[in-house]
Amino acid sequence: MASAPLTSFEEFRGEWEKVLSVSPANTLFLTPQWQEVWWEAFGDGKEMAGFYLGSPEEVMGIAPLVRSGSTLSFVGNTDTVDYNDFMIAPGYETVFFDTLLDSMVEQQCSTLNLLSLRESSPTLAFLPDLARQRGFSVVVEEEDVASGLELPSTWDAYLTGLSKKDRHELRRKFRRLESAANWRWYCLQDPEQVGPRVQDFIDLMRQSNQDKDTYMTPEREEFFHHVIQRMAQLGLLRLYFLEIDDKPVATSLCFDYASSRLLYNSGYDTEFGYYSVGLLLNALCLQEAIEQGMNYFDFLRGSEAYKAHLGGQVSVLYQMVVERS
């Protein structure tokens, strides 16, 4: 089957979205819009080196790769992309990965470094054996963890599914918040409403802890501004705030994609930690997802304790390194 270089995120957007929708790797982070925003923010010094399988009118697989020196890797990084992979229509895995290995040789690249692969990734299932058959070395290691949960049909059923301790603590924290004289929470989705509030989100994220403050470099801050606006334009954004006495004290940045709500990041004012405003706003986002009939709540990458307290089930993310001798 023919393949051709991938030179932009625009040239066959409809076919890209079509193959992504049927791929087991389907995720927001592999949409052409997300990849394009990431490339604009972090692509300096890198060279697009991917390919697509098929024709512009009928794409069977996409390899969104960048080249740095003699190393090929995915578009994206672990700081801003929680899940990554190749997009492959079922049944085309072997021809796709053979094409990938051919491309590695043709480009004279010695290393293929693949980050953020989920447990269900076809790349984990197919690529190691095909690469070793050619004499390449393959190392697969645990990279990080992610967590999420299948959503029941009601909030009461969700609470019942929590451990007795976590259920008791969540109810106790809600009672404490409800004792505050004047609190409310709301969601912004419209791009014109969201734009002026992105800085409020970033400020609250910075206030949460030193790690988040350090994380939010000027480069990443610009990326957040752009990706929030782009996702709002697509109708995928859910930007939540919780206020006490009209003061924003917590925020949660979510994206709704393929019947899942993804909690991408959050923050809160530590002066209001007594009310557990950060955790409770995340719980409210989850409650709303249940009420809206969503199937899955994804806490994404990271092992933060609150994810387990809200019922998140842990899964492993993997890194694969393929090397030519």
N, C-alpha and C positions, 0 to 999 in steps of 0.2 A: 504494500500500500504506500502511496506517495506521502511525502512529508515536505514541509516548507518552513523556512525560518519565521519565527514570531518577532515582528518588528514594531508592533504597537498594540495598544489595548482597544483600539477603535475599529480595526479593519474588518472584523467579523463578529461584532458584539452580540448579535442575535444568536449566532451559532455557538459562541462561547457560553452564553447563558443556557442554551439548550443542552449542551453536553455536560455542563456543570450540574444541571437539574437532575440528570440521570446517573451521575457519578456517585459512588459510595462516599467520596470525599467531599460532597457538597457542603459548603460552608460560606458564610458571609465573606470571609477573608480571601476567598478565591474569586469573588466577583470581579469583573473587569473594572468596575468603578473603584472598589477598595484598592486594587492593585495599582491603578493609575494614580490615585492620591498618594499611595506609599512611594511610588517611583518618583513623583514630582518632589517629594520631601527628602528622600534618602538615596536617590539614584546617582548622585554625583560620584564620579570616579568608577562607576560600574558600567558594564556593557551588557545589553540584552543579548542572551545567547540561547533562548528557548526555541521551540518548534511546535507546529501543530500537525496532527496526523489526519490525512484526508484531503479535502478541498475546501476552499472558502465557503462553498455552498453546502457542504456536508462534513462537518468536523467530528472525528471519532476520539480525539484525545488532544490535550494541550499540556505542554511542559513550560510553565512560566519560570524560566531560569535566567540568572545573571552570572556574568563571568568576572572574576577578580583574579588577575594573574592566571595561574593554571587550574584554578578551582571553580567549579560550577556549583551554584546553590540556588535555592528558591528565591523568587521575589518575596521580600518580607524579612523580618527579623523577630527574634523572640521577645523583644521589648514592646512591639506593637501588633504582632500577629500571633494569636494563640494557637491556631491550627493551620497546618500547611500540607500540601500534597500535590500530586498530579491529578488532572481531570481526565478520566478515561471512561468511555462508554463500556458497559459490561460486555464481555466477549472479545474485547480488543486488547486485553492486558499484555499478552505475550508479544504481539507485533509492536505494541507501543514501547515496551521496555527494551526489546531488541533494537528499535529505532533510537532509543535514548542512549544505549551503549555504543551504537554506531556513531552517534553524534559526538559522544565523548572522545572517541578515537579521532574522528575527522577534525575536531577542533583542537586536537593535541592537548587535551586537558588531562591532568594526572589524577585529580580528585573530584569526587561528587559528594558534597556535604549536604545532607538532607535533614532539616530540623523540624520538630513539632508534628511528627507523624502520630496519628491516633491509633489506638489498638486495632481498630477495624480497617486500617489502611491497606488497600491492595498492593501498595508499594512494599510493605513488610511481607506480604504473602508471596509475591512473584519475583521481585527484583533480586534478592540474595542468590537464589539458585541459578538464575540466568546469568548473573555476573560471574559467579564462581565457575560456571561451565566454560567461561572464556579465560579463566585464569586470573581474574581480578580478585582482590581481597575485599571482604565485606565485614564491617564491624557494626553491630547494632547494640546500643546502650540506652538505658533509661535516662531521659533528659529532665523530666519534670512530671508533675501530676496536674490533672484537671478534675473538676467535679461538676455534677449536675444531678437532676432528678426528673423522672417521669412524673407528670402532673396528674393528680386525680381530678375528678369532676367537681369536687366541692372543697371549700376551705376547711370544713370540719373533717373531711376525710384526710386532708393533708395533715392537720394537727394530730389526728389519730395515728398517723404513720410515723410521727416523731417519737423519739424515746421519751419516757415519762419525765425525765429531768429536763430535757430540752423543751418539751411542751409546757411544763410548769414555768420555766424561766421566761419563755416567750410571752405567755399570758401575763406574768408578773410585770414584765417590762412594759407591755402595752398599758396595763393599769396605771403604772407610774407616769407614762407619757400623758395619758388621759387626765391625770390630775393637774397638768399644766393648764393655766387659765385660757390660753389662746394659741392653739396650734392647728396647722393644716398642712396638707400635702397636695401636690398637683403635678401634672405632666405637661410638658411642652413638646409640640411636634412640628408646628409650622415654621419654616425657615426664617420668616420675618420675626417671629417671636423668639426663636432660639438664638439667633445671632447676637443680640445684646446680652444674653445670659451665659454665653460660653465662658467669659472671664470669671463669672461668679462660680461656675463649676470648677474651673482650674484653681481659683483661690481656696475653695473649700477642700479640694484634693490636696493642695500643698499643706494646709493646716492640719491634716489628719495625723501625719507622722513625718519624721525626718527622711525616711526612705522615699516617700512620695514627693517630698519637696526636692530632694536631690534628683529624682527621676525626671522631673519636669524641666528639662533643659529648654532653652529658647527654640531649638530645632524641633523638639517633641511638642512643645506648646503650639508651634505653628501647624504641625501635623494634626493635632487635636482640633484646632479651629477649622481646618480644611475638611477633615473627614466627618466632623459633626455636621457641617453645612451640607456636604455631599449626601450623606445618609438622610438628612432631613428632606432634601430635594427628592429623594427616591421614596419617601414615605416610610422609611425603616427606623427612624430615630424615635426614642422615647427618653427625654431628659427630665428627670424628676427632681423636685425640691421639697424639702420639709421646712416649714417656718414655725418659729415660736415668737409670738408678739411681733409679727411681720418681719422678722429677721431670718434670712436663710441660714439654717444651721446644719443641713445635710443635703447631699445630692447623690444621685445615682444615674449613671449613663448606661442606657440599655439600647439594644437593637433587636428588632423583631424580624426574624428571617426563617422561612420554611417551617412555620408552626412552632418555632422555638423563640424564647426570649433570652438574649445573651446579656449578662451583666458584665459590661466591659471595664468599668471603673467606678469608683465612688469616693466620697470624701465627707468630712463633717468637721464642725467647729468643736474642738476638744473642751471648750468651756461648758458645753452642753452634754458632755459625756455621761453625766448622771442620768439623763433620760434615754441613753442608748439610742440616740437619734440615727446614727449610721446604720446599725443593724436593723432597726425597725423600719427605716425607709426601704431597705432591701427586701424585708419581709412584705411590705406593702406592694412593692413591685411584683413580687411572686404571687401574692394574693390576687392582684389584678390580672395577672397572666392566667390564673385558674379561672377567674370569672369570665375572661374573654375566650375561653375554650382552647387555650394553647396546650400543646402536647408535652413540652419539655422546658425546663428552666436550667440554663447553662451558666454556672458560675465561672467557667473558663479556667485559664491557667492559674495555678497557685494553690498553696496548702493552708491558707488562712483559716483559723479556727472557726470563724463565724459561718463558713460554708458548711462545715459538718453540723454545727448547731441548728442550721436551717434545713438539714436533711440531705445535703449533697452527698452523692456516692462517688468515690474516688476512682479515677481511671488513670492509666499511665500514658505519658507522651514519650516518644522515642526519637533518637537521633540515629541516622544511618550514614556511615561513611564508606564509600566505594572507591578503591584506589587501583590504578593501573601500575604494573611494575615497569 
